[in-house]
C-alpha cells in the first residue's frame, strides 16, 4: 500500500482486506505527517518508511521492491485511502492463478 497521510482511511481499508487470501501486506509511507506509520504498525502491517516525500512513483517502486523481497508471487497494489474496495483483491488476483493475465487493474469507476 503506497501511503501518504492515510491515517484517516487506513483502518477502514485494512478492515476489508480478505486476510484469508493474503500472506503478507506491505505499507510504504512516503513521509506522512499524520501518524500513518504508527497506525500501520498497530495494525500489524509490514511497514517501510521513506525519510522524506519522494512522490507517488517512487512510493510504488518501493512497494514492489519490498513485496518482491518478501518473495511475493502475486502483488496487488491497494491504496490505503479507500479509492476502491479491498474486497476486489480476490477477483484481481484470480486471473493470475490461471496464468491467463499477467497484469490486471481497476479504477474507482470500475467498482
N, C-alpha and C positions, 0 to 999 in steps of 0.2 A: 504494500500500500504506500504510494507516494504521498506523504503528508506535509502540509504546511498550514499551521494554525487550524488544525482539525479537531480540537478538543470538544467542541460543541456537538459534533456529529459522529465522532469515532465510536463511542459506546453503542449508539443505535446501529451503526453499520456492522460492528463486530457481533452484536446480538443476533443478527440474521444470517451469519455465516453458517452454512451446513457443516458443522465440525466433523461429522462422521465421514466426510468425503475428503478431508484435507489432512496432510501430515504435518504441515508447518505453515506459519503465517509470518511474513516479514513486514515491518513498517519502517520506512526510511523517512526520518524527519529532516526537513530542509531548512533548519534554522528557525523553527517556530518560536513565537514569543508568548504562547498561551498555555503552556504546560501539557502540550500534546504528548511529549515524551514520558512525563510522569504517568499519565493515564494509560498510555500504551504498555508500559511496564507493569502497571497494576492489572491490566487485562491479560498479561502473560504473553504478549507479542514479542517475537524476536525483533529487537529494536536497534537500528543503526542510525546514528545522528551525524549529519553534516555540521561542521563547526560554523558555517555561515550559509546564507541562502545562495544556492548555486543555480537555481532555476529548475523548471519542470523537467526539461530534457535530461539534465544531469541526475535528477532525482530518479527518473525512470531507469536510467542506466545502472544506478546503484541498486535499485530494486532487483533488476535482472541478475546483476553480478552476485548479490547476496543469495538470491534464490538458487542460482547455479552452484554457489559454494556449498549450499545445503543439499546438493545432489537432487534437485527437483527434476521430475520427469515432465511435469506439466506446470506451467506458470500462468496464473490468472492475475492480471493487473486490476486490482479492486481499489477504487478511490474511496478514501475514508470520509469524504464529505457527502456521502449518500447520493451520488449522481445517479446511481441505479442500484437496484436491489441485489444484495449478495446472494439471494436465492437463485440468481442466474448462473452461479458458478457451476452447478452440476450440468446444466444444458450447454454451457460454453465449453466445458471440458469433455463432454461426451463424444464429440467428433474425433477428438484426439485418440480415444481408446479404440476406435475402429480404423484409425490411420487414414480416414477419408479427407481430413482437412488439417493442413499443417498450422493454420492460424485461424482464429475466429475473433470477432469483435462485436461490440454493441455500443449503442449510444443512448442517452436518456430518451430520445424519441422512439427507440425500438421497444421500450418497456411498456 
